[in-house]
């Protein structure tokens, strides 16, 4: 048995042919868990290559990404044939590498980079004429269930099986490769560095030589299956935290730190059953300690950390900090304090901002990716004032709740949290909540935007939620509305709702039994009612027992006279009467008020609007002023025929005399250090203004309206979702001259 590190070039160069046995499970990797993280790692390495080449063409680029392990058994070679290998473990990884190579090669060919395309093709196909039309033409031959889709994707000779994971993977990598190579910005606004030619070179180099696997060749071993079982099923693997502990304690001994004290006071609890228990994270089961360390590193480094990289990243982060025994003690103490905070999350009071955020966002919405930002805000190590913690968490909770109810994507949330961490770390603790509110308000990308009240009231009342939003999440929303209604009048008791309450449709989904009209609704109207009964205005909460009794029964007692015992009993008792008799919720009291005789489609629509208004009060939305300014800044220049005119001394003097105090503050600050980029959080941290974005939005309108030109004198740049602004040296000189001449700023900006 031999184990070596191998790159794709070393695995696939020459007449190599890897076969995945027909009985192996089909290809199951997906975008969220594997393709997108892999592509992110590939582009990270490629961009490192680009930057190194831009600085010095002769520099040695030492950037790689470890992909994991693959186990195979090589067959005895035959003259004139390919060298055959049976893939025993790692078939998902090997298939993905081939799809990635082929997708990139397809893009490179289309863009005319023939040399790089040829070098990639040599790792995908065995080009000898004798293999044409045979399975041996491919470097990899997948399991039985995937072969047709694999051939269609790799050969591109016919229509792709669009619903097959193989086809989806190839299409994903092709789209991402084309976007990155031609230099289009990603969803966060980041533009790939370098020229197209350099990006093709970097991507080709990365895919051929900078992806590293551990290749284990079992050739000649008596029992390959036994080794396969041992690798996958036997023994208790070390946790990432175990590796970290061993490395950290060994480093502590070298520094002559009190590692015996660490073992007793800092680390002992990490070895307890609670920390080592595996819990579900997404579709995987992982120990709590490994999950915590991954989140802790994300928080500390302000960068995304993959679960499999936790140990390596910890060493990279901690090693420079461990220059003395005192520094080592400080790091371990901070880790322990944050661990204690993390463990206390489950005991947080739901009535607090911290408890509400953890229960609703992290647990119910399953947005565990927000944990690093949550941990940062509540950590004793950062000493954020309680008022600012509350403001920040309320804003982020509203962002999450509103996006969830509107069905907006969460696929960018990991990178978004990294951007939030950078914001938090740069802001003064005394203004963290204000900075968070402004930052969320400024988001314009659809993957990050904070839906405003206008969008909520436009889209949510008519959106079917039941069946599209998980029931426990809908329960959370309905419970919040109940508590909100109770808070409107001090006469209501302040009560905690029983968790056993169930969601009930007021007009039942089975409305055709007793709720149809005379004459009956036509097909189109019936379909519209089917949609409407699942909207927010038709949902409420009741006990499990009452839920069973309500069932599909009619609204009024008169209509309920036809009921039999098999339909919940109580003939002559309608749904309204039962709700009135047994439910104490304000949610249901308001529902019953004014509807003695009927509950109609129009009533559902009216209640939906009212409940969305309540949601907007419970979870207030973004600053419209900031959001409007952000949209204006992010928009493509309007084709309004306005010219780009040189800003003369006279123009700048006029501008200084017409703008308001907020914009004066912004332009004065930017002009102090021309070229330096400022963000909203920078202005907040400096104690200058939290409305920089709004002031600059007003500047855009003034330039286009009052000055009749298209070019704003401020440079806008977007870095990872954070808007930053600067001015040129020329404008700064003119601005200072104008200000010294008496530009007072009496305008409204």
Secondary structure, 3 states (H helix, E strand, C coil): CEEEEEEHHHHHCCCEEEEECCCCCCCCCCHHHHHHHHHHHHHHHHHHHHHHHHHCCCCCCCCCEEEEEEEEEECCCCCCCCEEEEEEECHHHHHHHHHHHHHHHHHHHHCCCHHHHHHHHCCCECCCHHHCCCHHHECEECCHHHHHHHHHHHHCCCCCCCCCHHHHHHHHHHHHHHHHHHCCCCCCCCCCCCCHHHHHHHHHHHHHHCEEEEEEECCCCCCHHHHHHHHHHCCCCCCHHHHHHHHHHHHHHHCCCCHHHHHHHHCHHHHCHHHHCEEEECCEEEEHHHHHHHHHHHHHHCCCCCHHHHHHHHHHHHHCCCCCHHHHHHHHHHHHHHHHHHHHHHHCCCCCHHHHHHHHHHHHCCCHHHHHHHHHHHCCCCCCCHHHHHHHHHHHHHHHHHHHHCCCCCCCHHHHHHHHHHHHHHCCHHHHHHHHHHHHHCCCCCCCCCCCHHHHHHHCCCCCCECCECHHHHHHHHHHHHHHHHHCCCCCCCCCCCCCCEEEECCCCCCCCCCCCCCCCCHHHHHHHHHHCCCHHHEEEECHHHHHHHCCCCCCCCHHHHCCHHHCCCCCCCHHHHHHHHCCCHHHHHHHCCCCCCCCHHHHHHHHHHHHHHHHHHCCCCCHHHHHHHHHHHCCCCCCCCECCCCCHHHHHHHHHHCCHHHHHHHHHHHHCCCCCEEHHHHHHCCCCCCHHHHHHHHHHHHHHCCCECCCCCEEEEECCEEEEECCHHHHHHHHHHHHCCCCCCCCC
